[in-house]
Amino acid sequence: MLMVMNVVAALLAAQVQPAALPGKAVDPRPGITGTVRLHEQVDSSLSAVPPRNVVVWLPPGYSDPANADRRYPVLYMHDGQNGFDPSTAFLGREWHADEVADRLVRQGRMPPLIIVGIWNTPERVAEYTPDQDMEPDRGDGKPQGLGGRGLAYLAWIVNDLKPMIDAQYRTRTGPSDTAMMGSSLGGIISLAAAEHHAATFGRVAAVSPSLWWNRGGVIDRWRERPPAIDRLWICMGDRERRGLDERLRGFETAIRPAYGPRLHAEVVPGGTHDEPSWSARLDRVLMFLMVDPLDRAVQLAEPAPPAPAAPPAVPDAP
């Protein structure tokens, strides 16, 4: 009898043990909130797309046995080393995406989601631009480069990375549950994802997008044919490159009829071109992308806690 009881106890214990998580654990340290998994040097089936690290933030309760059958929407973020960890972020400035998402989920203001941070590479300018820019500089002496390999980068995400994430994590896979977000040139490639892969990415956020790229060609393309996506967030700070806020307003005017309330376009007073400024508005971006509009209208009326303290801003990068 004792042997039978021990066997039963062992079986019950096995049932409540959470499944092993994929990737490598990112050790707890200052600046990281929650569970972050690292997938090192994720390969590509495309020779034009080099391997890179991918980090995955998991929401509170993901590993709880009670949630073993629960599936989660997914947000893909470019410049992923800047998302969660100050030790890997550019100049130590991160988005605080882990802290912001953790707070919103724990407060019940946003459903739990998985955030996939895709690290950039030395080929960032080429990979984050869907077309070439033939201008030798962008008006301030900084070289632009020709770019134009963004469609291959997006194909890698759609055909290699997303299937890997869907196979290894409990995701909801449809376009209404799959979002993409990026800043600066990452905003341009996020807009390109909507143009070319609307059946995969139904919700897109372009934060401080580099609308100057290729003389504003993205605006012309969207004016001609707005992609069929569920929601689009686009914003720009009024302290960024001169004239970009006017370009954003022109972009909004051109596409507003196609989206109505499914479009949020905003010029942010005092907004600058850096991670601290983007982090300060991230809670609103996440809620727009992931929360039902009726719930969001109530919750946005509530005052948000202050954003984490950030280092001083430095001159912007593409």
N, C-alpha and C positions, 0 to 999 in steps of 0.2 A: 504493500500500500504506500509506504514512504517513497519507494522508487517511482511509482505512478505519479504521486503528488509532485515530486521533483521535476519529472518530465513535463507535467502540465504547467508548472511554474516557469520552466525554461521556455516553453512555447509561448506563454503569455508575455514574458519579457521580450522575446524576439519580436512579437507583434507590435509592441509599443516603441521599439527602437526606431528612430528616424533613419531613412535611407541615407547612405553616404552621399555627400554632395560632390558634384563634379568639379574639376579644376583644383587649384591649390588655394588654401586659406590665406587671406591677407591678414597677418597677425594684428590683433587689436593694438592700436597706438593712438596717440593724440591726433585728432582731426578725422578719425574714421568712426562712423556710427553704424552699428549693425553688422550684418554678415556680407562680406565682399569676397568673391572668388576670382582668382586670376587664372586665365588661360593663356599660357605663354606661347608666343610665336605661332599664332593660328595661321595655318597654311592656306593657300589659294590654288584653285584649279586653273587660274589664269596667270600666265607668265608675266603679264603687265602689272600685276598686283602683288607686291612683296608681303611676306608674313608680318604680322604685328601682334602685340599683346591685346587682349580683350579682358576687361574686368566686368563682373556681374554683381550688382547689388541686389540682395534678396530682401523682401519686406518682412516686417515683424510677423512672427508666427509661421513662416514658410515651412520650417522643419517640425512644427508641432504635429504629433500623430493625428490630432483631430482635423488637420488640414491636408491629410495625405492625398485626398482626391480633389483638392481645390486647384484650379488653374487660374493663371494671372495674365492680365494684359502686359505688354512689353513696350518700353520706350528705348529706342536706339539713339545714343548720343555720340556725336563726333568729338574729336579732341578728348578722348576718354580718359587720358591721364590727368586731365584737369577737373574731372568730375567729383571725386571723393577724397583724394589723398593729397594733402599739401606737400608731402615728400616727393611726389612725382609731378606735381603741377608746375606749369610755367611760372617762374619767379615765386613759387610757393603760393600762388593765388589760385584757389579752387572755386568751383561752383557751389560747394556745400550741398550737392544734390542728395547725399545720404542723409544729412541732418534735416533738410527741408522735407524730403519725402517721408522720412520717419515721423516727423512731427505731424504732418498732415494725416498720415495713416492712423497714428495713435489717437489723434483728436477726432477721428471719424469724419474728417472733412474730405477725404479722398479714399477710394478703394485701394487695397494693396496692389502694387505693381512691381514688375521686375525692370530694373534699369541696366542696360547693356552699354558700357562705355568702350568705344572703339578707339584705341590709341592712334594718333597720327604717326606719320613716318617722315623722313627727309623729303619725300615726294608729296608733301601736304598740298602745295599750291596746285600741282598737276591733278592730284586725286580729288580735290574739292572743287574743281571747275569742269563743267560739262562741255565747254567750248573754249576755243583759243581766244586770247586777247592779244591783238597785234600791236597795241600801244607800247612804246618802249618804257614808259613809266606812268604813274597814276597821278601826276600833277604835283607831287611833293618830293620828287627825286628818288623815291623808293622804287626799285625794279619790280615789275609785275610778273615777268615770265610769261611764256606762251600758254601753259596749262593745257587743259583739254582732255585729260584721261579720266574724268569723273565718271563717265558711263561704265567704264570697266570696273571701277571701284564699286559702284552701285550694283553691278552684276555680281560681283563677289559677295556682297552683303546678301543679296536676294538668293543666290544659288548655292552658296557655301556656308556663310556665317549663320543666317537665319535658320536653315535646316539643322545645323549643329545645335543652336540654342534650343530650338523646339524639341529636338531629340533628347537633350540632356536635362532640361528644366520643364516644369509643369506650366506651360504657356497656353494662352488662348491665341490662336493663330490667324484669325481673320483680320481684314483691313481695319475694321472698327476697333479692334483691340491691339493694333500695331501702330505705334507712333514713331516719328523721327524728329530729332531736334539738333540744331547746330547753330553756332554763332560765327559772325564774320564770313569768311569763305565757307565755313561749315553751314551757314545759313543758305548760301547759294546752292550747295550740293543737296541740302534738304529740300529746297524748292525743286531741284532737278529730279529728286526721288518721286515727288508728287507728279511731275510731268511724265516720267517714264515708267513708274511702278505704282500707280494709284491703286491697282488691284492688290498690292501688298501693304502699302503704307497709306492708311486712310486718314491719318491725323498728323499734321506737320507743323512745326514751329521753326521760324527763321528769326533768330535774335540778332539784331544789328547786322543784317546781311550786307555783303559787299555789293550793293546794287550798281556800283560803278563798273563792275567787271564787264568787259567787252561792250563798253558804251551803253550799259543798261539793257543788254539784249534779253535778259530774263523778263523784264517788264514787257517788252514787245511781244515775246512769246505768250505770256500769260494773258495779255490783252486780246490776242488773237484766239487763243484756245485755253480757257481756264480748266485745269485738271479737275476731274470728278472725284474730289476727296470730301470727307465728312467735315473736317474742321481745319482751319488755317489760322495760326497766330503769326503776326509779323510786327516787329517793333524796332524802334530806333531811338537812341538818346539824342537830345538836342544839343549835346556838347561833343558830338562826334565830328567826322569829316564834314566840312562845309557843304551844304547842298543836299546831303543824303536824306535829311528829314523831309525836304521838299520832294525828293524822288519817292520816298515811301508814301507820301500823301498822293502823289500821282498814281502810284501802283494801286493804292486802295481805291481811288476813284475809278480806275480802269476795271477792277475785278469785283467791286462790291455788288453789282447787279447779279453776278453769278452765284454769290454765296450768302448774301444777307447776313443774318445773325451767326452763321457758321464761320464768319471771318472776324477776327479781332485784329485791328490795326491801331498802333499807338505810337506817338512820339512822347518819350518819357522825359519829363522835366529834370534837368540836371544829369541825365544819363550819359555815361561815358563808355568808351569802347574797351571794356576790360571785364574780367571775371567778377570782381566785387559788385559792379553795377548789374551784371546779368544775374548774379545770385540774389540780389535784393528783390528782383521781380519774379524769381523762379517759382515761388508758390503760386502766383497767379497763372503763370504759364501752364504748370502741371494741372491745376484745377480746370483750366479751360480745355485742355486736351483730354483729361481723364474723367471728369465729373459730369453727370447729367445736367443739362442746362438749368432745369428748375431748381435742383439742389444747389447748383453753383450760385444762382442769383441770391439765395438766402445766405450762403456761407461767405460770399465776397463782401457782404455788408458788415460782417464781423471784423473788428480790428485784428490785424495780424501781429504776432510778436515781432520785436525788432530783429533785423538780420544780424548774423554773427559779425563781429568786428573784422574789418578787412584792412590789409596794408594799403598805403597810398597808391593812387593810380599812376601808371607810367604811360608813355606814348604808345599809341595803338599799333597793332600788327594786323596783317590781312586776315 
